[in-house]
Amino acid sequence: MAQTNQGLLTRSRGKADGGSRRAGGRPRSNSTLGSRFRRDWLLLFLAIPGVLILLTFRYVPLLGNVIAFQDYQPFLGFSESEWVGFTNFAVIFSGDPAFITALINTLIITVLQVVFVFPVPIALALLLNSLLSDRIKRTVQSILYLPHFLSWVIVVALFQEMLGNAGMLNTFLRESDLGVFQIIGVPEVFKVLITSQVIWKDAGWGTIIFLAAISRVDQNLYEAAAVDGAGGWRRIWHITLPALKSLIILLLILRLGNALDVGFEQIILQQGPVGKDASEVLDTYVYNNGIVGGNWGISAAVGLVKGVVGVALVVGANKVAHIFGEPGVYTKR
């Protein structure tokens, strides 16, 4: 009798477990929307301020993109400005020289930043992780983080003091009868200069997330590899880098979303000496046309297309990541 009751209990549990799962094996929630709302009402209540801030400062301003389709006049407002359709977008597709110059400069700087800026935090994180002394590691990390907290005004001033015509480097070269080395204000090296400024300012800060990922790698793997005779480079190549692969792909996809944002404040501060031909990018083009030139509709159209291109790059790169079996920004189900 006891065995019969035990068998019934087992079958009953089996039916209950089977009924709570979908065909694919994932657990199925039997709770209704109302029951879940009553269960999580406190969390939903706490989320209300964040949602309101998100809607107010992120989604409501999107309505302002309507001026991309208007001959917008600030003193007339949205409602009374003339509707011109896609006329403002003609500057993008008609080959306007100023826009083409800004687009080419933006793409060149984007390539430079992806090729030279993006890998630097990874290399720094690997080097810091190889330091045996935790005290030295923390000291080096703190020194590398500091430039991130400086404003671009201070960074540009520091580079001017170091590399300018009257800066420390050229003063030393002039006193040593070695001539001068022109860097600041030279159009030919402007893109390299701003790329090096980005590396100096943000490379150390970018190591934080990679160091956090490295700290989660199982130390037994390193010990086992060391026992098998693997050197430092082999441990990095076969253990650390594979552990960082998904994170690197994720950050690269997110970086592509801002591929056409190459820095506004940094460039506008240094645009005067080198001229627009060498320094005009899409961000400064939008500023110079919209705020300075009063062509609000054209600037809004360029900004809108820039945002659409960023979304397309993120979606496309994420699709490529899924094709190669990587989770990307989100996991494909």
N, C-alpha and C positions, 0 to 999 in steps of 0.2 A: 504493500500500500504506500509505504514511504517512497519506494522507487518510482511508483506511478505519479505521485504528486511532484516529485523532483523533475520527472520528465515533462510534465505539463508546464511547470514553472520555467524550465529551460526553453521549451517551444514558444511560450508566451514572450520571454525576453527576446528570443530570436526574431519573432514577428515584430516586436516593438522596435528593435534595432534596424531591421530591414525596412520598416515603414518610414523610419526617420531619415533614410538615405535615398538619394537620387540614383538613377541608373548609372551615372558616371562615377559613383562612389563618394561624392561630396555629401556632407550632412545637410538635411533639409530642415529648415526652421518651420515649425508648426504654429509659431506665434503670429497673431494678426497685427496689422498696422497699429490698431488702437492699443493692444497690449504692449507692443514695443514702445509706443509713445508714453504710456503710463510708466513703463519700466525705466525709460531714459529721460524723463521730463526734466530732471535737474541738469543733466549734461546739455540738453537742448536749450534750456534757459540760460545757462552760462555761455553758450555759443552765440546768443543773440547779439551782444555788442560787437563781436568780431565780424559777424555777418553784415551788420549795418555799416561798419567802417569799410568793409570790402565793397559793398554795393555803392556807398557814397563816393569813395575816392578811386574806385577802379572801374566800375561798370557804368555809373551815371555819366562820367566824363566821356564815355564812348559815344554818347549822343552828339557830342560836339563835332564828330566827324562829318556831320551833315554839311558843314561849310565847305567841304571838298567838292560839293556839287552846287555851290552857290558863288555868286560874285559878292562875297561877304563884306559888309560894311559895318564896323563896330557900332556906329551911331544909329544904325537901322535895326540891328539885331538879327536873330535867326528868321523871325517871322516875316520881316519886310525886305530882306535882302533878295536880290534877283536870283532865280533858279536857272542855272546854266548847264545842268546835266554833267556830261563827261568832258566839258571844254577844258577844265583845269588839268585834266590828265593828259592833254595834248603835249604839254611840255616834256612828259616822260617818253612818249612814243614818237615825237617829231624830231628828235635829235638835237634838242637845245644844247648849244655848246657848254653853257655853264653847268647844266645838269649832267652832261656826259663827263665833264671834268670831275665833278663831285663824285659821280658813280665810280669812275676808274680809280680815283684816289682811295675811295672807301674799300673797294675790292682788294687793292694792293695791301692796304693796312690790315684788312681782315686776314689775308693769307699770311702776312708776316706774324700777326698775333697768334694764329692757330699753329703755325709751324714753330715759332720761337718762344712764345709766351706760355702756351698751354703745357708743354712738356717740362718746363723748369720746376714747378712745384713738385712734380713726381720725382724728378732727379734729386731735388733737395730733401724730400721725405726719405728717399732711399739712403742718402748719405747720412742724414740725422739718425736714422734707425741703425746704421752700422756703427755709430759711436758707442763705445762700451761704457763710458762714464755717464750716468744719468745727470750728474750735476753739470757737466759740460754741455750735455744735450739740452737741458732746460735753459742754460745761459744763451746758447746759440739760437735756440728757438725764440727767446724773448727779443734778442737783437734783430732777428729777421722779421718779427711781427711789427716792430715800431714804425717803419715807413708807411704802413697801411693807414695809420691814424693821422698822417699829415695831409693837409689839403693840397689840391693841385697847385694853388698859388705858391705855397711854400716849396713844393717839389720843383716847380719851374724856376723859382728864385734860386734854389740850391744848385740846380744844374747851370744856371747863368753864372753864379759865383764860382763854380768849379771849372766850367768849360767855355765861358764867354771870352770875348776878346781881351777883357781886362781881368779875367778870372785867374784862379791859382795856377792852373796848368800853363796858360800862355804867359803869365808873369814869370814863371820858372823857366820856360823855354826861351823867353826874350832875354832874361838875365844870363842865361847860359849860351847866348848867341846861337840858338838852334832854330830861330824863326818862330812862327806862330802856327797853331793848328786850328783852323777855322771849323767850328762845328755848329755853334748857335747862330741861327739866322741864315744858314746856307740851304737853299731849296733842295739841292741834290741829296743831302743826307737827312732831310727833315723826317722822313718816314722811319728811318732807322733810329733817329734820336727819340721820337715819341714811343717807339717799340721798346727801346732800352729803358725809358722812364717807367713804362708800365711794369716791366720785369722788376726793376729796382723797388717799386712801390708795393706791388701786390704779390710777388712770387712767394715771399715768406708766409703771408697770410693764407695763401692757397694750399700750403702744406698741411694745414690743420686737419682737413678731412681725410687726406691720404695717410697721415700718421695714425689717425683714429682707426682707419681700415686695417693698417698694418698691425696694430696692437691686437686685433681680433684673430690674427692668424695663429693657428695651433703651434706652440713652441716645440711640441714633440716632433713635428715635421722637420724643423731645422736641426734638432738633435739627431734624428735618424739619418738625415742627409749628411751631417758632419761625420757620423760613424761610418757611413758608406764612402767617405773620402771626398765629398763635394766641397769645393771651395766657396768663398764668399760670393763670387759672381754667379756660380752655378746655383747657389741657393736663391739668389735674387731672381735669376732667370726662370727657374723651375718651380719656385714656391711663391715668392712675393708677387711677382708680376702677374701670374695667373690668378692670384687672390684679388688683385686690384683690377682685373680686366673688366668686369661688369661695371665697376664704379667709374673707370676711365671712359667707357663707352657712354654711360649715362651723362657724365659731365660734358663730354664732347657734343652730345646731342643737344643738351641745354645751351651750350655755348653757340651752337649754330642758330638757335632761336634769336640770339642777339648779334648775329654775324655782321649786320649792317650798322650796329651801334659801336662805333670805334672810339667814342669819347668826344664829348662836346667841350666841356670846360678846359680840358688839357689843350685842345687844339685852338680854341678861340683865343686863349691867352698868348699863344705863340704865332698867331696868324699874321700879325702886322709885319714883322721883319721879312718873312719868307714869301708873302703874297698868296693870293687865292689859287693861282695855278698849281702850286705845290701842296697847299694845305686845305683847300676846300673839300669837305666831305658832306655826306647827305645831311648830317645833323646841323652843321654850320650853314649849309644851303637853305635848310628850312628856316633857320633863325634869320639869316640875312634877307631872305625874301619875305618872310612873314612879319617879323617884328620890325626890322629896319626898313624893308621896302614896301610894306603894306600889302603885299600880295598874299592875303590870308588863305584864299581858296587854293592857290597853287601849292603853298607850303603844306596845307592839310592833305592835299591829294598825294604829295610825295611821301608824307608821313604815313598815310593810310596804306599805300602800296608797300612801303618798307615793312610795316607790320604784317601784311598778308604774306610777303615773301618769307619773313621769319617763321610764321606758322607753317608754311609749306615746307620749309627746310626741316623743321622739327618733325613733322609728320612723315616726310620722306625718309629722313635718317632713322627714325624709329621703325619704319617699315623694313628698311635694309637690315637693321639690327635683328628684327624678328626672323628675317629670312636666314640669317646666319646663326639662329638659335639663341640669341641673347635676349634678355628680358626688356632692354631698352628703358624708356621712361615708365612704362607700365607693362605688366605681365599680360601676354595675349592668352585669352581663354578660348 
